[in-house]
Amino acid sequence: MTIELTASQLRVLKILSRITHPIGYFGIVARLELRKRVLTEHLATALEALAACGLVKFTPAPGHRFGAYCITAAGTQWLSQELPE
């Protein structure tokens, strides 16, 4: 299965690949701002698309508006195939 990602989705996936624990929505926003990255689509849209294709896992947080996100094994594998180091 071929997965095509937008530039924004790829940036978010790269950020999640560097984090070893689930991270909240605003944690991702902070990392984007630290790296002075601008997304061409809304972050929530990018995260939903990544979760829909199985590259990112979303875990709801009871009592909170946003949950946590982490890269899946499929996401790590996809990145390693797309971006050889």
N, CA, C and O atoms as a Maestro MAE file, in Angstrom:
{
 s_m_m2io_version
 :::
 2.0.0
}

f_m_ct {
 s_m_title
 :::
 protein
 m_atom[340] {
  # First column is atom index #
  i_m_mmod_type
  r_m_x_coord
  r_m_y_coord
  r_m_z_coord
  i_m_residue_number
  s_m_chain_name
  s_m_pdb_residue_name
  s_m_pdb_atom_name
  i_m_atomic_number
  :::
  1 25 0.844 -1.176 0.000 1 A "MET " " N  " 7
  2 3 0.000 0.000 0.000 1 A "MET " " CA " 6
  3 2 0.893 1.245 0.000 1 A "MET " " C  " 6
  4 15 1.777 1.388 0.845 1 A "MET " " O  " 8
  5 25 0.653 2.119 -0.937 2 A "THR " " N  " 7
  6 3 1.414 3.350 -1.034 2 A "THR " " CA " 6
  7 2 0.674 4.454 -0.296 2 A "THR " " C  " 6
  8 15 -0.523 4.657 -0.496 2 A "THR " " O  " 8
  9 25 1.394 5.159 0.553 3 A "ILE " " N  " 7
  10 3 0.807 6.263 1.306 3 A "ILE " " CA " 6
  11 2 1.491 7.543 0.867 3 A "ILE " " C  " 6
  12 15 2.711 7.671 0.967 3 A "ILE " " O  " 8
  13 25 0.710 8.479 0.384 4 A "GLU " " N  " 7
  14 3 1.222 9.783 -0.026 4 A "GLU " " CA " 6
  15 2 0.898 10.788 1.073 4 A "GLU " " C  " 6
  16 15 -0.258 10.921 1.473 4 A "GLU " " O  " 8
  17 25 1.911 11.492 1.559 5 A "LEU " " N  " 7
  18 3 1.703 12.483 2.607 5 A "LEU " " CA " 6
  19 2 1.953 13.887 2.079 5 A "LEU " " C  " 6
  20 15 2.777 14.098 1.189 5 A "LEU " " O  " 8
  21 25 1.229 14.836 2.641 6 A "THR " " N  " 7
  22 3 1.490 16.241 2.328 6 A "THR " " CA " 6
  23 2 2.739 16.666 3.101 6 A "THR " " C  " 6
  24 15 3.198 15.949 3.990 6 A "THR " " O  " 8
  25 25 3.277 17.817 2.764 7 A "ALA " " N  " 7
  26 3 4.456 18.329 3.470 7 A "ALA " " CA " 6
  27 2 4.161 18.519 4.958 7 A "ALA " " C  " 6
  28 15 5.010 18.234 5.803 7 A "ALA " " O  " 8
  29 25 2.960 19.000 5.278 8 A "SER " " N  " 7
  30 3 2.584 19.212 6.680 8 A "SER " " CA " 6
  31 2 2.530 17.891 7.439 8 A "SER " " C  " 6
  32 15 3.028 17.793 8.561 8 A "SER " " O  " 8
  33 25 1.930 16.885 6.831 9 A "GLN " " N  " 7
  34 3 1.830 15.582 7.479 9 A "GLN " " CA " 6
  35 2 3.214 14.983 7.702 9 A "GLN " " C  " 6
  36 15 3.470 14.370 8.738 9 A "GLN " " O  " 8
  37 25 4.099 15.160 6.737 10 A "LEU " " N  " 7
  38 3 5.460 14.650 6.870 10 A "LEU " " CA " 6
  39 2 6.202 15.358 8.003 10 A "LEU " " C  " 6
  40 15 6.922 14.711 8.763 10 A "LEU " " O  " 8
  41 25 6.038 16.659 8.127 11 A "ARG " " N  " 7
  42 3 6.677 17.401 9.228 11 A "ARG " " CA " 6
  43 2 6.199 16.899 10.585 11 A "ARG " " C  " 6
  44 15 6.997 16.700 11.501 11 A "ARG " " O  " 8
  45 25 4.887 16.696 10.705 12 A "VAL " " N  " 7
  46 3 4.322 16.216 11.975 12 A "VAL " " CA " 6
  47 2 4.828 14.804 12.272 12 A "VAL " " C  " 6
  48 15 5.183 14.502 13.411 12 A "VAL " " O  " 8
  49 25 4.862 13.947 11.269 13 A "LEU " " N  " 7
  50 3 5.337 12.578 11.465 13 A "LEU " " CA " 6
  51 2 6.808 12.567 11.893 13 A "LEU " " C  " 6
  52 15 7.195 11.771 12.749 13 A "LEU " " O  " 8
  53 25 7.620 13.436 11.312 14 A "LYS " " N  " 7
  54 3 9.038 13.523 11.708 14 A "LYS " " CA " 6
  55 2 9.173 13.966 13.164 14 A "LYS " " C  " 6
  56 15 10.014 13.444 13.896 14 A "LYS " " O  " 8
  57 25 8.354 14.918 13.582 15 A "ILE " " N  " 7
  58 3 8.386 15.367 14.982 15 A "ILE " " CA " 6
  59 2 8.021 14.213 15.908 15 A "ILE " " C  " 6
  60 15 8.696 13.976 16.910 15 A "ILE " " O  " 8
  61 25 6.953 13.499 15.571 16 A "LEU " " N  " 7
  62 3 6.523 12.387 16.418 16 A "LEU " " CA " 6
  63 2 7.559 11.268 16.442 16 A "LEU " " C  " 6
  64 15 7.661 10.546 17.433 16 A "LEU " " O  " 8
  65 25 8.328 11.114 15.366 17 A "SER " " N  " 7
  66 3 9.337 10.048 15.328 17 A "SER " " CA " 6
  67 2 10.484 10.316 16.296 17 A "SER " " C  " 6
  68 15 11.189 9.386 16.687 17 A "SER " " O  " 8
  69 25 10.678 11.560 16.685 18 A "ARG " " N  " 7
  70 3 11.767 11.922 17.606 18 A "ARG " " CA " 6
  71 2 11.354 11.846 19.075 18 A "ARG " " C  " 6
  72 15 12.186 12.034 19.963 18 A "ARG " " O  " 8
  73 25 10.084 11.572 19.333 19 A "ILE " " N  " 7
  74 3 9.552 11.576 20.700 19 A "ILE " " CA " 6
  75 2 9.217 10.138 21.091 19 A "ILE " " C  " 6
  76 15 8.517 9.441 20.356 19 A "ILE " " O  " 8
  77 25 9.709 9.699 22.235 20 A "THR " " N  " 7
  78 3 9.543 8.300 22.629 20 A "THR " " CA " 6
  79 2 8.269 8.020 23.420 20 A "THR " " C  " 6
  80 15 7.975 6.863 23.721 20 A "THR " " O  " 8
  81 25 7.519 9.045 23.756 21 A "HIS " " N  " 7
  82 3 6.298 8.863 24.548 21 A "HIS " " CA " 6
  83 2 5.145 9.605 23.859 21 A "HIS " " C  " 6
  84 15 5.382 10.512 23.062 21 A "HIS " " O  " 8
  85 25 3.898 9.222 24.163 22 A "PRO " " N  " 7
  86 3 2.769 9.966 23.587 22 A "PRO " " CA " 6
  87 2 2.829 11.437 23.992 22 A "PRO " " C  " 6
  88 15 3.198 11.769 25.118 22 A "PRO " " O  " 8
  89 25 2.466 12.300 23.068 23 A "ILE " " N  " 7
  90 3 2.537 13.743 23.306 23 A "ILE " " CA " 6
  91 2 1.190 14.369 22.970 23 A "ILE " " C  " 6
  92 15 0.498 13.917 22.058 23 A "ILE " " O  " 8
  93 25 0.830 15.389 23.694 24 A "GLY " " N  " 7
  94 3 -0.426 16.082 23.470 24 A "GLY " " CA " 6
  95 2 -0.362 17.048 22.294 24 A "GLY " " C  " 6
  96 15 0.711 17.365 21.783 24 A "GLY " " O  " 8
  97 25 -1.518 17.499 21.888 25 A "TYR " " N  " 7
  98 3 -1.670 18.421 20.760 25 A "TYR " " CA " 6
  99 2 -0.800 19.664 20.936 25 A "TYR " " C  " 6
  100 15 -0.088 20.064 20.016 25 A "TYR " " O  " 8
  101 25 -0.861 20.270 22.115 26 A "PHE " " N  " 7
  102 3 -0.117 21.515 22.326 26 A "PHE " " CA " 6
  103 2 1.387 21.275 22.438 26 A "PHE " " C  " 6
  104 15 2.176 22.182 22.171 26 A "PHE " " O  " 8
  105 25 1.788 20.083 22.824 27 A "GLY " " N  " 7
  106 3 3.205 19.730 22.805 27 A "GLY " " CA " 6
  107 2 3.741 19.701 21.382 27 A "GLY " " C  " 6
  108 15 4.872 20.113 21.123 27 A "GLY " " O  " 8
  109 25 2.914 19.209 20.461 28 A "ILE " " N  " 7
  110 3 3.305 19.199 19.046 28 A "ILE " " CA " 6
  111 2 3.385 20.629 18.532 28 A "ILE " " C  " 6
  112 15 4.315 20.980 17.805 28 A "ILE " " O  " 8
  113 25 2.415 21.453 18.905 29 A "VAL " " N  " 7
  114 3 2.427 22.868 18.503 29 A "VAL " " CA " 6
  115 2 3.714 23.533 18.980 29 A "VAL " " C  " 6
  116 15 4.351 24.266 18.224 29 A "VAL " " O  " 8
  117 25 4.099 23.281 20.230 30 A "ALA " " N  " 7
  118 3 5.318 23.884 20.783 30 A "ALA " " CA " 6
  119 2 6.554 23.454 19.999 30 A "ALA " " C  " 6
  120 15 7.439 24.272 19.745 30 A "ALA " " O  " 8
  121 25 6.624 22.198 19.617 31 A "ARG " " N  " 7
  122 3 7.777 21.726 18.856 31 A "ARG " " CA " 6
  123 2 7.810 22.328 17.455 31 A "ARG " " C  " 6
  124 15 8.882 22.623 16.928 31 A "ARG " " O  " 8
  125 25 6.650 22.508 16.860 32 A "LEU " " N  " 7
  126 3 6.598 23.178 15.553 32 A "LEU " " CA " 6
  127 2 7.116 24.607 15.672 32 A "LEU " " C  " 6
  128 15 7.877 25.072 14.823 32 A "LEU " " O  " 8
  129 25 6.700 25.299 16.728 33 A "GLU " " N  " 7
  130 3 7.123 26.689 16.923 33 A "GLU " " CA " 6
  131 2 8.615 26.779 17.224 33 A "GLU " " C  " 6
  132 15 9.281 27.709 16.769 33 A "GLU " " O  " 8
  133 25 9.148 25.823 17.986 34 A "LEU " " N  " 7
  134 3 10.581 25.825 18.288 34 A "LEU " " CA " 6
  135 2 11.414 25.692 17.018 34 A "LEU " " C  " 6
  136 15 12.476 26.301 16.888 34 A "LEU " " O  " 8
  137 25 10.919 24.893 16.094 35 A "ARG " " N  " 7
  138 3 11.646 24.674 14.844 35 A "ARG " " CA " 6
  139 2 11.230 25.669 13.759 35 A "ARG " " C  " 6
  140 15 11.676 25.582 12.615 35 A "ARG " " O  " 8
  141 25 10.368 26.614 14.139 36 A "LYS " " N  " 7
  142 3 9.861 27.630 13.216 36 A "LYS " " CA " 6
  143 2 9.258 27.000 11.951 36 A "LYS " " C  " 6
  144 15 9.468 27.471 10.833 36 A "LYS " " O  " 8
  145 25 8.512 25.934 12.172 37 A "ARG " " N  " 7
  146 3 7.843 25.230 11.074 37 A "ARG " " CA " 6
  147 2 6.436 25.776 10.903 37 A "ARG " " C  " 6
  148 15 5.735 26.035 11.881 37 A "ARG " " O  " 8
  149 25 6.041 25.942 9.687 38 A "VAL " " N  " 7
  150 3 4.688 26.398 9.376 38 A "VAL " " CA " 6
  151 2 4.008 25.288 8.586 38 A "VAL " " C  " 6
  152 15 4.563 24.771 7.616 38 A "VAL " " O  " 8
  153 25 2.814 24.930 9.006 39 A "LEU " " N  " 7
  154 3 2.061 23.903 8.296 39 A "LEU " " CA " 6
  155 2 1.144 24.551 7.277 39 A "LEU " " C  " 6
  156 15 0.565 25.608 7.528 39 A "LEU " " O  " 8
  157 25 1.016 23.906 6.123 40 A "THR " " N  " 7
  158 3 0.112 24.424 5.099 40 A "THR " " CA " 6
  159 2 -1.323 23.979 5.349 40 A "THR " " C  " 6
  160 15 -2.245 24.483 4.707 40 A "THR " " O  " 8
  161 25 -1.523 23.045 6.270 41 A "GLU " " N  " 7
  162 3 -2.870 22.635 6.661 41 A "GLU " " CA " 6
  163 2 -2.943 22.668 8.180 41 A "GLU " " C  " 6
  164 15 -1.913 22.675 8.853 41 A "GLU " " O  " 8
  165 25 -4.122 22.687 8.708 42 A "HIS " " N  " 7
  166 3 -4.309 22.746 10.160 42 A "HIS " " CA " 6
  167 2 -3.726 21.487 10.803 42 A "HIS " " C  " 6
  168 15 -3.856 20.392 10.255 42 A "HIS " " O  " 8
  169 25 -3.093 21.640 11.946 43 A "LEU " " N  " 7
  170 3 -2.456 20.517 12.635 43 A "LEU " " CA " 6
  171 2 -3.443 19.389 12.909 43 A "LEU " " C  " 6
  172 15 -3.109 18.220 12.712 43 A "LEU " " O  " 8
  173 25 -4.641 19.714 13.356 44 A "ALA " " N  " 7
  174 3 -5.638 18.675 13.646 44 A "ALA " " CA " 6
  175 2 -5.966 17.871 12.392 44 A "ALA " " C  " 6
  176 15 -6.152 16.656 12.467 44 A "ALA " " O  " 8
  177 25 -6.039 18.532 11.251 45 A "THR " " N  " 7
  178 3 -6.316 17.850 9.982 45 A "THR " " CA " 6
  179 2 -5.175 16.909 9.630 45 A "THR " " C  " 6
  180 15 -5.409 15.779 9.202 45 A "THR " " O  " 8
  181 25 -3.946 17.368 9.806 46 A "ALA " " N  " 7
  182 3 -2.780 16.531 9.522 46 A "ALA " " CA " 6
  183 2 -2.756 15.310 10.440 46 A "ALA " " C  " 6
  184 15 -2.491 14.197 9.986 46 A "ALA " " O  " 8
  185 25 -3.032 15.516 11.731 47 A "LEU " " N  " 7
  186 3 -3.034 14.405 12.686 47 A "LEU " " CA " 6
  187 2 -4.140 13.401 12.373 47 A "LEU " " C  " 6
  188 15 -3.921 12.193 12.463 47 A "LEU " " O  " 8
  189 25 -5.318 13.885 12.007 48 A "GLU " " N  " 7
  190 3 -6.429 12.993 11.651 48 A "GLU " " CA " 6
  191 2 -6.069 12.139 10.444 48 A "GLU " " C  " 6
  192 15 -6.353 10.941 10.424 48 A "GLU " " O  " 8
  193 25 -5.449 12.744 9.444 49 A "ALA " " N  " 7
  194 3 -5.062 12.008 8.240 49 A "ALA " " CA " 6
  195 2 -4.006 10.950 8.563 49 A "ALA " " C  " 6
  196 15 -4.070 9.831 8.055 49 A "ALA " " O  " 8
  197 25 -3.041 11.303 9.402 50 A "LEU " " N  " 7
  198 3 -1.999 10.348 9.790 50 A "LEU " " CA " 6
  199 2 -2.580 9.193 10.600 50 A "LEU " " C  " 6
  200 15 -2.165 8.046 10.434 50 A "LEU " " O  " 8
  201 25 -3.535 9.490 11.470 51 A "ALA " " N  " 7
  202 3 -4.183 8.443 12.262 51 A "ALA " " CA " 6
  203 2 -5.047 7.552 11.371 51 A "ALA " " C  " 6
  204 15 -5.106 6.340 11.575 51 A "ALA " " O  " 8
  205 25 -5.712 8.145 10.392 52 A "ALA " " N  " 7
  206 3 -6.589 7.386 9.501 52 A "ALA " " CA " 6
  207 2 -5.815 6.351 8.681 52 A "ALA " " C  " 6
  208 15 -6.336 5.277 8.382 52 A "ALA " " O  " 8
  209 25 -4.580 6.673 8.322 53 A "CYS " " N  " 7
  210 3 -3.797 5.712 7.531 53 A "CYS " " CA " 6
  211 2 -2.899 4.842 8.416 53 A "CYS " " C  " 6
  212 15 -2.094 4.067 7.900 53 A "CYS " " O  " 8
  213 25 -3.027 4.958 9.733 54 A "GLY " " N  " 7
  214 3 -2.336 4.063 10.649 54 A "GLY " " CA " 6
  215 2 -0.898 4.421 10.976 54 A "GLY " " C  " 6
  216 15 -0.190 3.617 11.582 54 A "GLY " " O  " 8
  217 25 -0.450 5.604 10.589 55 A "LEU " " N  " 7
  218 3 0.932 5.997 10.867 55 A "LEU " " CA " 6
  219 2 1.086 6.622 12.250 55 A "LEU " " C  " 6
  220 15 2.185 6.663 12.803 55 A "LEU " " O  " 8
  221 25 -0.021 7.108 12.803 56 A "VAL " " N  " 7
  222 3 -0.031 7.743 14.123 56 A "VAL " " CA " 6
  223 2 -1.179 7.150 14.926 56 A "VAL " " C  " 6
  224 15 -2.252 6.882 14.385 56 A "VAL " " O  " 8
  225 25 -0.950 6.946 16.220 57 A "LYS " " N  " 7
  226 3 -1.996 6.438 17.111 57 A "LYS " " CA " 6
  227 2 -2.486 7.579 17.989 57 A "LYS " " C  " 6
  228 15 -1.692 8.321 18.568 57 A "LYS " " O  " 8
  229 25 -3.798 7.708 18.078 58 A "PHE " " N  " 7
  230 3 -4.422 8.703 18.943 58 A "PHE " " CA " 6
  231 2 -4.998 7.988 20.153 58 A "PHE " " C  " 6
  232 15 -5.713 6.996 20.012 58 A "PHE " " O  " 8
  233 25 -4.687 8.492 21.346 59 A "THR " " N  " 7
  234 3 -5.236 7.954 22.586 59 A "THR " " CA " 6
  235 2 -6.028 9.058 23.271 59 A "THR " " C  " 6
  236 15 -5.455 10.069 23.677 59 A "THR " " O  " 8
  237 25 -7.360 8.875 23.407 60 A "PRO " " N  " 7
  238 3 -8.159 9.900 24.078 60 A "PRO " " CA " 6
  239 2 -7.757 10.047 25.545 60 A "PRO " " C  " 6
  240 15 -7.333 9.087 26.187 60 A "PRO " " O  " 8
  241 25 -7.896 11.245 26.050 61 A "ALA " " N  " 7
  242 3 -7.613 11.520 27.463 61 A "ALA " " CA " 6
  243 2 -8.932 11.891 28.135 61 A "ALA " " C  " 6
  244 15 -9.451 12.984 27.908 61 A "ALA " " O  " 8
  245 25 -9.482 10.996 28.961 62 A "PRO " " N  " 7
  246 3 -10.765 11.276 29.610 62 A "PRO " " CA " 6
  247 2 -10.729 12.591 30.391 62 A "PRO " " C  " 6
  248 15 -9.809 12.844 31.168 62 A "PRO " " O  " 8
  249 25 -11.733 13.404 30.171 63 A "GLY " " N  " 7
  250 3 -11.827 14.672 30.876 63 A "GLY " " CA " 6
  251 2 -11.042 15.803 30.250 63 A "GLY " " C  " 6
  252 15 -11.052 16.924 30.759 63 A "GLY " " O  " 8
  253 25 -10.363 15.523 29.153 64 A "HIS " " N  " 7
  254 3 -9.575 16.549 28.476 64 A "HIS " " CA " 6
  255 2 -10.051 16.701 27.036 64 A "HIS " " C  " 6
  256 15 -10.563 15.757 26.434 64 A "HIS " " O  " 8
  257 25 -9.876 17.883 26.504 65 A "ARG " " N  " 7
  258 3 -10.331 18.163 25.142 65 A "ARG " " CA " 6
  259 2 -9.500 17.407 24.108 65 A "ARG " " C  " 6
  260 15 -10.037 16.883 23.133 65 A "ARG " " O  " 8
  261 25 -8.194 17.357 24.328 66 A "PHE " " N  " 7
  262 3 -7.308 16.687 23.385 66 A "PHE " " CA " 6
  263 2 -6.681 15.472 24.051 66 A "PHE " " C  " 6
  264 15 -6.489 15.448 25.266 66 A "PHE " " O  " 8
  265 25 -6.370 14.484 23.261 67 A "GLY " " N  " 7
  266 3 -5.694 13.295 23.766 67 A "GLY " " CA " 6
  267 2 -4.207 13.376 23.473 67 A "GLY " " C  " 6
  268 15 -3.626 14.459 23.404 67 A "GLY " " O  " 8
  269 25 -3.606 12.212 23.304 68 A "ALA " " N  " 7
  270 3 -2.169 12.145 23.038 68 A "ALA " " CA " 6
  271 2 -1.928 11.403 21.728 68 A "ALA " " C  " 6
  272 15 -2.720 10.556 21.314 68 A "ALA " " O  " 8
  273 25 -0.836 11.738 21.101 69 A "TYR " " N  " 7
  274 3 -0.473 11.146 19.817 69 A "TYR " " CA " 6
  275 2 0.912 10.529 19.915 69 A "TYR " " C  " 6
  276 15 1.782 11.033 20.625 69 A "TYR " " O  " 8
  277 25 1.105 9.427 19.189 70 A "CYS " " N  " 7
  278 3 2.439 8.840 19.080 70 A "CYS " " CA " 6
  279 2 2.537 8.139 17.731 70 A "CYS " " C  " 6
  280 15 1.532 7.722 17.155 70 A "CYS " " O  " 8
  281 25 3.754 8.020 17.245 71 A "ILE " " N  " 7
  282 3 3.974 7.360 15.967 71 A "ILE " " CA " 6
  283 2 3.818 5.854 16.182 71 A "ILE " " C  " 6
  284 15 4.189 5.336 17.235 71 A "ILE " " O  " 8
  285 25 3.276 5.159 15.199 72 A "THR " " N  " 7
  286 3 3.117 3.711 15.281 72 A "THR " " CA " 6
  287 2 4.326 3.034 14.636 72 A "THR " " C  " 6
  288 15 5.168 3.691 14.023 72 A "THR " " O  " 8
  289 25 4.397 1.723 14.784 73 A "ALA " " N  " 7
  290 3 5.471 0.970 14.129 73 A "ALA " " CA " 6
  291 2 5.376 1.148 12.615 73 A "ALA " " C  " 6
  292 15 6.394 1.244 11.930 73 A "ALA " " O  " 8
  293 25 4.147 1.190 12.099 74 A "ALA " " N  " 7
  294 3 3.961 1.406 10.658 74 A "ALA " " CA " 6
  295 2 4.477 2.781 10.246 74 A "ALA " " C  " 6
  296 15 5.049 2.932 9.166 74 A "ALA " " O  " 8
  297 25 4.279 3.780 11.098 75 A "GLY " " N  " 7
  298 3 4.773 5.122 10.812 75 A "GLY " " CA " 6
  299 2 6.287 5.174 10.793 75 A "GLY " " C  " 6
  300 15 6.885 5.815 9.929 75 A "GLY " " O  " 8
  301 25 6.905 4.496 11.749 76 A "THR " " N  " 7
  302 3 8.366 4.435 11.798 76 A "THR " " CA " 6
  303 2 8.910 3.720 10.568 76 A "THR " " C  " 6
  304 15 9.891 4.158 9.968 76 A "THR " " O  " 8
  305 25 8.268 2.619 10.198 77 A "GLN " " N  " 7
  306 3 8.696 1.868 9.017 77 A "GLN " " CA " 6
  307 2 8.518 2.707 7.754 77 A "GLN " " C  " 6
  308 15 9.393 2.719 6.888 77 A "GLN " " O  " 8
  309 25 7.398 3.401 7.648 78 A "TRP " " N  " 7
  310 3 7.150 4.242 6.471 78 A "TRP " " CA " 6
  311 2 8.232 5.313 6.351 78 A "TRP " " C  " 6
  312 15 8.762 5.542 5.264 78 A "TRP " " O  " 8
  313 25 8.561 5.969 7.463 79 A "LEU " " N  " 7
  314 3 9.599 7.005 7.446 79 A "LEU " " CA " 6
  315 2 10.950 6.435 7.036 79 A "LEU " " C  " 6
  316 15 11.679 7.062 6.267 79 A "LEU " " O  " 8
  317 25 11.290 5.259 7.538 80 A "SER " " N  " 7
  318 3 12.595 4.673 7.214 80 A "SER " " CA " 6
  319 2 12.686 4.303 5.736 80 A "SER " " C  " 6
  320 15 13.773 4.341 5.159 80 A "SER " " O  " 8
  321 25 11.571 3.948 5.121 81 A "GLN " " N  " 7
  322 3 11.571 3.628 3.691 81 A "GLN " " CA " 6
  323 2 11.600 4.885 2.841 81 A "GLN " " C  " 6
  324 15 12.231 4.910 1.784 81 A "GLN " " O  " 8
  325 25 10.919 5.930 3.299 82 A "GLU " " N  " 7
  326 3 10.842 7.169 2.528 82 A "GLU " " CA " 6
  327 2 12.081 8.034 2.674 82 A "GLU " " C  " 6
  328 15 12.493 8.696 1.722 82 A "GLU " " O  " 8
  329 25 12.678 8.034 3.856 83 A "LEU " " N  " 7
  330 3 13.802 8.921 4.148 83 A "LEU " " CA " 6
  331 2 15.003 8.124 4.638 83 A "LEU " " C  " 6
  332 15 15.318 8.163 5.828 83 A "LEU " " O  " 8
  333 25 15.677 7.408 3.756 84 A "PRO " " N  " 7
  334 3 16.844 6.646 4.212 84 A "PRO " " CA " 6
  335 2 17.928 7.574 4.741 84 A "PRO " " C  " 6
  336 15 18.179 8.644 4.188 84 A "PRO " " O  " 8
  337 25 18.563 7.142 5.821 85 A "GLU " " N  " 7
  338 3 19.596 7.999 6.428 85 A "GLU " " CA " 6
  339 2 20.969 7.482 6.146 85 A "GLU " " C  " 6
  340 15 21.955 8.079 6.581 85 A "GLU " " O  " 8
  :::
 }
 m_bond[339] {
  # First column is bond index #
  i_m_from
  i_m_to
  i_m_order
  :::
  1 1 2 1
  2 2 3 1
  3 3 4 2
  4 3 5 1
  5 5 6 1
  6 6 7 1
  7 7 8 2
  8 7 9 1
  9 9 10 1
  10 10 11 1
  11 11 12 2
  12 11 13 1
  13 13 14 1
  14 14 15 1
  15 15 16 2
  16 15 17 1
  17 17 18 1
  18 18 19 1
  19 19 20 2
  20 19 21 1
  21 21 22 1
  22 22 23 1
  23 23 24 2
  24 23 25 1
  25 25 26 1
  26 26 27 1
  27 27 28 2
  28 27 29 1
  29 29 30 1
  30 30 31 1
  31 31 32 2
  32 31 33 1
  33 33 34 1
  34 34 35 1
  35 35 36 2
  36 35 37 1
  37 37 38 1
  38 38 39 1
  39 39 40 2
  40 39 41 1
  41 41 42 1
  42 42 43 1
  43 43 44 2
  44 43 45 1
  45 45 46 1
  46 46 47 1
  47 47 48 2
  48 47 49 1
  49 49 50 1
  50 50 51 1
  51 51 52 2
  52 51 53 1
  53 53 54 1
  54 54 55 1
  55 55 56 2
  56 55 57 1
  57 57 58 1
  58 58 59 1
  59 59 60 2
  60 59 61 1
  61 61 62 1
  62 62 63 1
  63 63 64 2
  64 63 65 1
  65 65 66 1
  66 66 67 1
  67 67 68 2
  68 67 69 1
  69 69 70 1
  70 70 71 1
  71 71 72 2
  72 71 73 1
  73 73 74 1
  74 74 75 1
  75 75 76 2
  76 75 77 1
  77 77 78 1
  78 78 79 1
  79 79 80 2
  80 79 81 1
  81 81 82 1
  82 82 83 1
  83 83 84 2
  84 83 85 1
  85 85 86 1
  86 86 87 1
  87 87 88 2
  88 87 89 1
  89 89 90 1
  90 90 91 1
  91 91 92 2
  92 91 93 1
  93 93 94 1
  94 94 95 1
  95 95 96 2
  96 95 97 1
  97 97 98 1
  98 98 99 1
  99 99 100 2
  100 99 101 1
  101 101 102 1
  102 102 103 1
  103 103 104 2
  104 103 105 1
  105 105 106 1
  106 106 107 1
  107 107 108 2
  108 107 109 1
  109 109 110 1
  110 110 111 1
  111 111 112 2
  112 111 113 1
  113 113 114 1
  114 114 115 1
  115 115 116 2
  116 115 117 1
  117 117 118 1
  118 118 119 1
  119 119 120 2
  120 119 121 1
  121 121 122 1
  122 122 123 1
  123 123 124 2
  124 123 125 1
  125 125 126 1
  126 126 127 1
  127 127 128 2
  128 127 129 1
  129 129 130 1
  130 130 131 1
  131 131 132 2
  132 131 133 1
  133 133 134 1
  134 134 135 1
  135 135 136 2
  136 135 137 1
  137 137 138 1
  138 138 139 1
  139 139 140 2
  140 139 141 1
  141 141 142 1
  142 142 143 1
  143 143 144 2
  144 143 145 1
  145 145 146 1
  146 146 147 1
  147 147 148 2
  148 147 149 1
  149 149 150 1
  150 150 151 1
  151 151 152 2
  152 151 153 1
  153 153 154 1
  154 154 155 1
  155 155 156 2
  156 155 157 1
  157 157 158 1
  158 158 159 1
  159 159 160 2
  160 159 161 1
  161 161 162 1
  162 162 163 1
  163 163 164 2
  164 163 165 1
  165 165 166 1
  166 166 167 1
  167 167 168 2
  168 167 169 1
  169 169 170 1
  170 170 171 1
  171 171 172 2
  172 171 173 1
  173 173 174 1
  174 174 175 1
  175 175 176 2
  176 175 177 1
  177 177 178 1
  178 178 179 1
  179 179 180 2
  180 179 181 1
  181 181 182 1
  182 182 183 1
  183 183 184 2
  184 183 185 1
  185 185 186 1
  186 186 187 1
  187 187 188 2
  188 187 189 1
  189 189 190 1
  190 190 191 1
  191 191 192 2
  192 191 193 1
  193 193 194 1
  194 194 195 1
  195 195 196 2
  196 195 197 1
  197 197 198 1
  198 198 199 1
  199 199 200 2
  200 199 201 1
  201 201 202 1
  202 202 203 1
  203 203 204 2
  204 203 205 1
  205 205 206 1
  206 206 207 1
  207 207 208 2
  208 207 209 1
  209 209 210 1
  210 210 211 1
  211 211 212 2
  212 211 213 1
  213 213 214 1
  214 214 215 1
  215 215 216 2
  216 215 217 1
  217 217 218 1
  218 218 219 1
  219 219 220 2
  220 219 221 1
  221 221 222 1
  222 222 223 1
  223 223 224 2
  224 223 225 1
  225 225 226 1
  226 226 227 1
  227 227 228 2
  228 227 229 1
  229 229 230 1
  230 230 231 1
  231 231 232 2
  232 231 233 1
  233 233 234 1
  234 234 235 1
  235 235 236 2
  236 235 237 1
  237 237 238 1
  238 238 239 1
  239 239 240 2
  240 239 241 1
  241 241 242 1
  242 242 243 1
  243 243 244 2
  244 243 245 1
  245 245 246 1
  246 246 247 1
  247 247 248 2
  248 247 249 1
  249 249 250 1
  250 250 251 1
  251 251 252 2
  252 251 253 1
  253 253 254 1
  254 254 255 1
  255 255 256 2
  256 255 257 1
  257 257 258 1
  258 258 259 1
  259 259 260 2
  260 259 261 1
  261 261 262 1
  262 262 263 1
  263 263 264 2
  264 263 265 1
  265 265 266 1
  266 266 267 1
  267 267 268 2
  268 267 269 1
  269 269 270 1
  270 270 271 1
  271 271 272 2
  272 271 273 1
  273 273 274 1
  274 274 275 1
  275 275 276 2
  276 275 277 1
  277 277 278 1
  278 278 279 1
  279 279 280 2
  280 279 281 1
  281 281 282 1
  282 282 283 1
  283 283 284 2
  284 283 285 1
  285 285 286 1
  286 286 287 1
  287 287 288 2
  288 287 289 1
  289 289 290 1
  290 290 291 1
  291 291 292 2
  292 291 293 1
  293 293 294 1
  294 294 295 1
  295 295 296 2
  296 295 297 1
  297 297 298 1
  298 298 299 1
  299 299 300 2
  300 299 301 1
  301 301 302 1
  302 302 303 1
  303 303 304 2
  304 303 305 1
  305 305 306 1
  306 306 307 1
  307 307 308 2
  308 307 309 1
  309 309 310 1
  310 310 311 1
  311 311 312 2
  312 311 313 1
  313 313 314 1
  314 314 315 1
  315 315 316 2
  316 315 317 1
  317 317 318 1
  318 318 319 1
  319 319 320 2
  320 319 321 1
  321 321 322 1
  322 322 323 1
  323 323 324 2
  324 323 325 1
  325 325 326 1
  326 326 327 1
  327 327 328 2
  328 327 329 1
  329 329 330 1
  330 330 331 1
  331 331 332 2
  332 331 333 1
  333 333 334 1
  334 334 335 1
  335 335 336 2
  336 335 337 1
  337 337 338 1
  338 338 339 1
  339 339 340 2
  :::
 }
}
